[in-house]
Amino acid sequence: MDSEGIAKELERTLIRYRAGLIDLDRAKQEQALLMAALKAREQAILEEKLARIEAVLEIRETERR
């Protein structure tokens, strides 16, 4: 699930809570799980970007030698 999908699920949880379909504890549990998924997704994206930057820097360093 991508960040946009997670955001949609968070919104659905809020809507279900406001409509009285789920109680506060259930809403908090769902929110916590979705936020953890979002954090993991963002961490993976950051790690991928960092790996790309490191690869470019390595190539540039090699070219200088």
C-alpha positions in Angstrom: 0.0 0.0 0.0 1.4 3.4 -0.9 1.2 6.6 1.1 -1.9 7.7 -0.8 -3.7 4.5 0.0 -2.8 4.7 3.6 -4.1 8.3 3.8 -7.4 7.1 2.3 -7.7 4.3 4.9 -7.0 6.9 7.6 -9.9 9.0 6.3 -12.2 6.0 6.1 -11.4 5.1 9.7 -12.3 8.7 10.7 -15.5 8.6 8.7 -16.5 5.2 10.3 -15.7 6.6 13.8 -17.7 9.8 13.2 -20.6 7.7 11.9 -20.6 5.6 15.0 -19.7 2.4 13.1 -16.6 1.9 15.3 -15.8 2.9 18.8 -12.9 5.1 19.9 -10.6 2.2 20.9 -11.0 0.6 17.5 -10.4 3.9 15.7 -7.2 4.4 17.7 -6.0 0.9 16.9 -6.6 1.3 13.2 -5.0 4.7 13.2 -1.9 3.4 15.0 -1.5 0.5 12.5 -2.0 2.8 9.6 0.4 5.4 10.9 3.0 2.6 11.5 2.5 1.5 7.9 2.9 5.1 6.7 6.1 5.5 8.7 7.5 2.3 7.3 6.6 3.3 3.8 8.2 6.7 4.2 11.3 5.1 5.7 11.6 2.7 2.7 11.4 5.7 0.3 14.0 7.6 2.2 16.4 4.6 2.3 15.9 4.2 -1.5 16.7 7.8 -2.1 19.7 7.7 0.1 21.0 4.7 -1.7 20.6 6.5 -5.0 22.5 9.6 -3.7 25.3 7.4 -2.3 25.6 5.6 -5.7 25.9 8.9 -7.6 28.5 10.2 -5.1 30.4 7.0 -5.5 30.4 7.3 -9.2 31.6 10.9 -9.0 34.3 10.0 -6.6 35.5 7.2 -8.9 35.5 9.5 -11.9 37.7 12.0 -10.0 40.4 9.4 -9.5 
